[in-house]
Amino acid sequence: MSKFKRGTGKGMPAISTASLPDIVFMLLFFFMVTTVMRETTLKIEVNPPEATEVKKMEKKSLVSYIYVGPPTESQQANFGITARIQLNDVTYSRKEVGEIQHFIIAEREAKDEKEIPYMTASIKADENVTMGIITDVKTELREVNALKINYSTKKRD
């Protein structure tokens, strides 16, 4: 008697990968076009003062932003209504103004050594903030030898 073999020689057909690079590049381009680079999420309100002589910054990658103002309405339950300082995504009270030194040092360490002299600290303050907290911020910047300071404003019409 002879034995019958079932399914020999038949296997799963190979999956065609000819269009796989096209699909990968299409997805890559889609995400490159639709992705927005994340900036700082503001937890404080900043309504900058108006100015007549405004100059645009050229190299924004060398700018470290320090936000000063009252907390947003959603944050007022946690922080109250007194002015706060925001460095990246962390807010500090006026008593914790010393954190600015750590922030500037960390920003310097993240940059190339050649770019450090060109770094600028930009103060984005609300127009209703008292000058005392701005003076405290400037004092802390002076302590860490960050002497290039920019005040962010909006152009007066």
Sequence and secondary structure as in RCSB ss.txt:
>XXXX:A:sequence
MSKFKRGTGKGMPAISTASLPDIVFMLLFFFMVTTVMRETTLKIEVNPPEATEVKKMEKKSLVSYIYVGPPTESQ
QANFGITARIQLNDVTYSRKEVGEIQHFIIAEREAKDEKEIPYMTASIKADENVTMGIITDVKTELREVNALKIN
YSTKKRD
>XXXX:A:secstr
      STT        TTHHHHHHHHHHHHHHH         B     EESS    S GGGEEEEEEE B TTT
HHHH SS EEEETTEEE GGGTTHHHHHHHHHHHHS TTTGGG EEEEEE TTS HHHHHHHHHHHHHTT   EE
E  EE  
